[in-house]
Amino acid sequence: MKRTLAYITLVLLLAACGGRQNCTPSGSAAPMMPDYTDITLPCNIAPLNFEVEGADALRLEIVGGQSYHFRSRGPQLRFPMKAWKAMLQAETGGTLRLTLDARYGKQWTRFAPFQWTVSPDSLDRYLSYRLIEPAYEVWNVLSIEERDVESFKTRLLADNTITESTCINCHTANRGDGPQVSFMHVRGKKGGTLYQKDGQIRKLNTATDSTAGAAVYGEISADGRYGIFTTADIRPILHSGRFDKLEVFDASSDLILLDFENGTVTDAPLVKGADFQETFPCWSVDGKTIYFCRAPALPQPAGTYDMRYDLYAIGFDPRTGRLGDTLTKVVDAAAAGKSVSFPKCAPDGRHILLSVSDFGTFPIWHHETDLWLYDLQTGAIDTLPGVNGRYADSYHCWSSSGRWICWASKRDDRLYGRPYFAHVSPEGEVSKPFVLPQKNPRTYLTTLKSYNIPELYRTEESYDAAFVSRFYSRMETEKMHYVR
């Protein structure tokens, strides 16, 4: 019986090779680089170009409602843009079956078929990320780039080689249906927070005499009026004898609320002071709750290994611009020996995506960092075993529809962060991740920078690096004022 089944299997595989005598069937997965096998992809993504190392030629058959055939004379298959877009448009909502053959010398090998599901949930068209050296030695040569995910077009939003090598970070956009608002911090003597609303740009000094310092990590409310931020004394140290070499910790940290309309900064007793450290705030969908990370304060750096942050919530009244007077613990991570950071609320209000590490609050340097999905309705936590890689998965964001997530993952080599995507169903089911496609599939092997803090948004940013240079050197700064 076993011999009969083996014979039938061989016949079917040979038939799958089209009867070619020089085609050898293989049961192994297609050795694509990057790995784009068995994924859900958005209907508007750029071509998923790939390489099969060592191959002399490739041929790919894609079968859905129609059949599509692509060939290459080398190890890389780069899809023609026009044909790619026509295929996705025709197959949106369907499942495609892909069969890949690779020629090595005169011999063709056929790999195991795989699938693509073309989701009708489109991806926000623009993605920003910071390109930065992956280690602590060099931080003053960095840039922020904007990528059109429907093509391979990029442009520079900021480049600190033209702003006196100051730190530039946290390009963040709101995801509301109203005004398009974003912010970015440009540090240095002439710097400030770049606040953009519908193309109008302001340069803000968010530091006051009554708060610990300027705004750092944060988010803008959907209507663009308010911002909730951390103000912190952030310090790096080196580990000795650990798998991870760098640690970043907060010597102190509090939360501050910015009112961009009135130019004011305020806070509340529950989210300031020396007894606790608060950081990484984010808005709920309705703008009436602020989620953030909180831990009892410990002497630093001696207490770094024991710092474990839980997820908390505090109310907010958009009419008065006042924070509430009650705190609620939402996720008790410390009880599980874990520490949460970087909470991000899904636009549909159902879930919060978290970075979870063994300790501390700067997840990008912890190889064990994973993404967890918290269900606000049921309180259930999905540790996303099918999503997380071997090394740090962190710095995540949601698309404006809430159907996609993007994050910086170091899964490929532990050192370089790269932007990965996954589809999220309304029930919270998350698909297999895939990396942002590039025109040249070898881009990630030749780019010696990490793709840091990816951020999705719907309309292209209204400024570029040349403007940021003028913003830094010439634009007048507005001083924000503290209000109790």
C-alpha positions, -999 to 999 in steps of 0.1 A, spaced: 0 0 0 28 24 9 46 17 -24 14 24 -43 9 57 -26 45 67 -32 41 58 -69 9 79 -72 26 108 -54 56 107 -78 33 106 -108 14 136 -96 46 156 -89 59 147 -124 27 158 -139 29 191 -119 63 197 -136 44 196 -169 59 163 -180 94 179 -184 122 153 -181 145 179 -166 121 191 -139 127 176 -105 98 178 -80 107 189 -45 85 187 -14 105 215 3 92 250 8 102 276 -18 135 291 -6 124 327 -12 142 357 2 124 374 17 99 347 28 65 356 12 50 321 14 15 316 28 7 352 37 -22 376 36 -13 407 17 -31 440 12 -47 447 -22 -26 478 -27 9 466 -17 40 471 -40 52 440 -58 66 413 -36 99 409 -54 121 380 -42 152 361 -48 161 324 -49 198 323 -41 219 304 -66 192 300 -92 200 307 -129 163 313 -138 129 313 -122 94 308 -134 63 314 -113 27 304 -120 -1 321 -100 -36 307 -102 -67 325 -89 -97 336 -109 -72 338 -137 -37 324 -144 -6 345 -144 29 336 -154 62 354 -146 97 345 -155 133 357 -149 167 349 -163 184 352 -129 179 345 -92 156 375 -87 120 378 -98 109 414 -100 72 418 -110 63 444 -136 44 471 -118 15 473 -142 9 436 -144 12 433 -106 -14 460 -99 -38 445 -125 -34 410 -109 -42 423 -74 -71 443 -86 -86 413 -103 -79 389 -74 -89 411 -45 -107 390 -19 -95 358 -33 -68 332 -26 -40 326 -51 -21 293 -55 16 298 -64 40 273 -79 77 283 -82 103 266 -103 140 274 -102 167 263 -127 201 253 -114 223 247 -145 202 227 -168 179 212 -141 146 227 -131 133 222 -95 97 226 -85 91 236 -49 60 230 -28 31 252 -38 21 280 -14 -8 306 -11 -14 343 -11 -47 357 2 -54 391 -13 -72 411 14 -97 438 4 -84 457 34 -60 482 19 -29 494 37 -24 531 45 -4 544 16 25 560 35 50 546 59 76 566 78 106 551 96 139 563 111 170 549 95 196 546 123 227 526 131 217 496 152 243 501 179 250 528 205 283 540 189 267 561 162 234 579 167 242 613 151 239 601 115 203 593 110 173 602 88 136 598 86 122 585 53 87 583 39 79 553 17 49 549 -6 39 513 1 20 511 -32 53 516 -51 90 518 -42 91 556 -41 108 572 -10 116 607 1 135 622 30 114 638 57 145 647 79 182 642 78 202 652 108 234 658 88 218 691 78 206 700 114 239 700 132 237 662 138 210 666 164 187 637 173 155 636 153 129 611 163 93 600 167 75 611 135 40 602 146 6 609 130 -30 608 143 -54 584 126 -86 602 130 -112 610 102 -107 647 108 -76 669 103 -44 652 94 -19 660 122 16 648 129 46 657 151 83 651 151 110 661 177 141 679 164 165 682 193 194 706 198 199 742 207 177 754 178 153 725 178 117 720 189 87 699 184 75 701 148 37 702 150 19 699 116 -19 702 111 -34 703 76 -1 716 62 3 744 88 36 739 107 46 752 141 78 749 161 71 743 198 92 744 229 73 720 252 97 723 282 86 744 311 100 753 345 73 733 362 78 700 344 107 676 342 116 685 306 104 685 270 79 661 255 93 627 244 72 597 236 35 604 229 5 606 207 -19 632 193 -56 631 198 -78 623 168 -89 659 165 -54 671 167 -59 695 196 -42 675 225 -11 655 229 -2 632 257 35 627 263 62 614 285 87 638 300 118 618 312 154 617 321 165 590 296 199 574 300 218 546 282 242 521 299 262 491 287 256 456 300 285 433 307 281 396 303 246 397 288 233 387 254 221 422 250 248 449 252 228 481 257 201 492 281 181 524 281 163 534 312 145 564 327 160 579 358 126 596 362 95 600 341 61 616 342 32 623 319 23 658 305 -7 669 285 -2 694 257 -30 717 245 -18 728 210 -48 751 206 -40 771 238 -3 765 239 -4 750 274 12 722 293 -5 705 322 -2 674 343 -19 657 373 -8 644 407 -16 608 397 9 608 368 38 627 383 61 625 413 90 604 425 71 574 438 62 560 403 75 562 368 50 567 339 57 565 302 45 556 267 10 571 269 -16 566 241 -52 576 235 -83 554 234 -104 556 203 -130 579 218 -103 602 233 -117 598 268 -91 574 282 -53 575 282 -34 542 286 2 543 298 29 522 314 36 526 351 61 510 376 72 518 412 103 539 411 136 522 420 171 536 422 187 536 388 207 520 373 209 495 402 172 487 400 170 484 362 166 446 362 137 449 387 117 475 368 85 460 356 58 482 341 21 474 342 -5 489 318 -27 516 335 -55 539 324 -66 573 334 -97 593 323 -96 624 302 -123 651 296 -118 666 261 -142 695 270 -121 708 299 -87 693 289 -83 678 323 -69 644 333 -90 622 357 -85 615 394 -86 577 393 -61 552 380 -70 517 368 -46 488 364 -55 472 331 -27 446 326 -7 433 356 24 423 337 46 423 368 27 395 383 37 374 354 73 385 356 70 407 326 71 444 317 49 462 291 58 491 270 45 510 239 7 504 241 -12 512 209 -50 512 207 -66 496 176 -88 522 157 -118 499 161 -115 502 199 -113 464 204 -76 457 211 -44 472 225 -11 460 211 18 459 235 55 452 236 64 428 264 99 422 278 114 406 309 121 440 325 125 477 318 107 500 293 129 502 262 120 471 243 141 475 212 172 465 230 157 433 246 161 403 223 131 386 242 107 414 234 74 401 219 41 416 208 10 408 229 -26 416 219 -49 426 247 -87 423 242 -104 453 258 -138 435 257 -128 401 273 -95 409 290 -79 380 271 -43 382 261 -30 367 229 8 362 231 9 359 192 32 329 189 27 328 151 37 365 148 67 370 170 102 362 158 133 349 175 144 384 185 129 418 194 95 427 180 86 462 190 78 498 180 45 489 164 16 509 149 -19 503 135 -32 512 101 -61 537 102 -85 509 94 -73 487 123 -69 458 99 -31 459 97 -2 463 121 34 472 113 64 469 136 102 468 137 114 433 140 149 420 145 139 384 137 162 381 108 196 387 124 191 401 159 208 433 150 188 452 123 151 462 127 130 458 96 93 468 90 70 438 91 33 437 84 4 414 94 -33 414 89 -56 416 119 -92 404 116 -121 420 135 -119 391 160 -82 396 166 -68 368 144 -33 379 131 -18 365 99 17 354 92 41 384 90 59 396 59 85 423 55 80 455 35 88 447 -1 117 464 -19 125 468 -55 158 449 -50 151 419 -28 187 422 -14 181 457 0 179 445 36 212 427 32 230 458 19 214 485 41 234 489 72 207 508 91 178 497 112 142 507 102 132 522 135 97 534 147 76 526 116 44 547 113 15 543 89 -6 572 76 -29 580 47 -16 612 31 19 621 24 37 644 48 35 682 39 73 688 45 106 673 35 142 673 48 150 707 32 121 723 51 132 706 84 166 722 79 150 756 77 127 747 106 158 740 127 179 771 118 154 799 110 118 792 122 106 810 153 99 789 184 66 791 203 71 787 240 44 766 257 33 775 292 25 754 322 -10 755 336 -21 738 369 
